[in-house]
Amino acid sequence: MSVSDAVATIEQVRDYWDRRPCNIRHSARPIGTREYFDEVKARKYFVEPHIPGFAQFERWHGRRVLEIGCGIGTDAVNFARAGADYTGLELSPASMALAQTRFEVFGLKGTFCIGDGERLPEVLPHQRFDLIYSFGVIHHTPSPRAVIAGARELIRPEGELRIMVYAKNSWKAAMIDAGLDQPEAQSGCPIATVHTRESIEDLLGGLFTIASAEQAHIFPYVVDKYLRYEYELQPWFAAMPKPMFAALQRRLGWHYLIVGKPI
Ligand SMILES: C[S@@+](CC[C@H](N)C(=O)[O-])C[C@H]1O[C@@H](n2cnc3c(N)ncnc32)[C@H](O)[C@@H]1O
């Protein structure tokens, strides 16, 4: 079920993301500046436009939000700007340091803690949240079920779990299997598990019901140009009518967007 068969430890996962925090090259401006963070945000939501609709930032005004694996804080700032009482948990100190700098630069309030999402009740004892959100994280950790079990303990009875994990039946997984792509921008990702509807049911089973599970996101750009901050569609996607590309994303998107309700 994994696109990388290696069995990795949590330390290897942490070291990998510490070496190169996720999306750190989304801007060429000096890292940690306002301009840098603005460009990171613009690029992320340009390339992954389904994120704001999935996160529903405005909905969490005045509510307690826990993000597992906040990375460099792109979604984090949007929860905080929308008025959420935001807590970010991150395994990688280098990533979390940038998320914290980002909050300082924009004068936002939030709580951050370094820790392993597989040990939530230990890391955040006696805390309860209205939303537990995790985008592109749980498929990178050795024991994803431990994350979900911990989330079940920390979620309020009327709360919501919103997670994105990678989809097995996807264009991207097909390209990876054919040796034409890799799961992350940086090679050597220690764990990148891919999911089917059935494996998601196993992951959440007995803890959360699945309110919705939808696929989204095929990356359509020429990679060499994308690395130079140019956005040219691959010729096969450029030739494709937009409704056809949208249908392909719904059926073969890399991102499985899951909403869970506690049982
Ligand atoms: C692909 S990045 C996504 C970051 C962020 N959610 C985003 O969308 O930009 C994966 C992140 O998950 C973090 N991560 C992986 N396993 C984790 C764990 N067990 N606990 C907390 N964070 C974890 C990594 O350190 C990394 O920052």
The ligand as a Tripos MOL2 file, in Angstrom:
@<TRIPOS>MOLECULE
LIG
   27    29     1     0     0
SMALL
NO_CHARGES

@<TRIPOS>ATOM
      1 C1          3.7720   17.1490    3.2280 C.3       1 LIG1
      2 S1          4.1010   18.0430    4.7000 S.3       1 LIG1
      3 C2          2.5650   18.9000    4.9190 C.3       1 LIG1
      4 C3          2.6780   20.1140    5.7820 C.3       1 LIG1
      5 C4          1.4010   20.9550    5.8710 C.3       1 LIG1
      6 N1          0.3060   20.1950    6.4120 N.3       1 LIG1
      7 C5          1.0570   21.5360    4.5330 C.2       1 LIG1
      8 O1          0.0230   21.1590    3.9660 O.co2     1 LIG1
      9 O2          1.8110   22.3840    4.0440 O.co2     1 LIG1
     10 C6          4.0550   16.7790    5.9630 C.3       1 LIG1
     11 C7          4.3330   17.3100    7.3470 C.3       1 LIG1
     12 O3          3.9080   16.3390    8.3020 O.3       1 LIG1
     13 C8          4.8150   16.3480    9.3740 C.3       1 LIG1
     14 N2          4.6560   15.0450   10.0810 N.ar      1 LIG1
     15 C9          4.9020   13.8070    9.5950 C.ar      1 LIG1
     16 N3          4.6480   12.8760   10.5340 N.ar      1 LIG1
     17 C10         4.2170   13.5410   11.6410 C.ar      1 LIG1
     18 C11         3.8340   13.1370   12.9500 C.ar      1 LIG1
     19 N4          3.8030   11.8390   13.3080 N.pl3     1 LIG1
     20 N5          3.4730   14.0860   13.8340 N.ar      1 LIG1
     21 C12         3.4830   15.4060   13.4970 C.ar      1 LIG1
     22 N6          3.8570   15.8520   12.2740 N.ar      1 LIG1
     23 C13         4.2200   14.9300   11.3430 C.ar      1 LIG1
     24 C14         6.1460   16.5490    8.7000 C.3       1 LIG1
     25 O4          7.1350   16.9780    9.6040 O.3       1 LIG1
     26 C15         5.7970   17.5700    7.6250 C.3       1 LIG1
     27 O5          5.9590   18.8900    8.0860 O.3       1 LIG1
@<TRIPOS>BOND
     1     1     2 1
     2     2     3 1
     3     2    10 1
     4     3     4 1
     5     4     5 1
     6     5     6 1
     7     5     7 1
     8     7     8 2
     9     7     9 1
    10    10    11 1
    11    11    12 1
    12    11    26 1
    13    12    13 1
    14    13    14 1
    15    13    24 1
    16    14    15 ar
    17    14    23 ar
    18    15    16 ar
    19    16    17 ar
    20    17    18 ar
    21    17    23 ar
    22    18    19 1
    23    18    20 ar
    24    20    21 ar
    25    21    22 ar
    26    22    23 ar
    27    24    25 1
    28    24    26 1
    29    26    27 1
@<TRIPOS>SUBSTRUCTURE
     1 LIG1         1 GROUP 0 **** ****
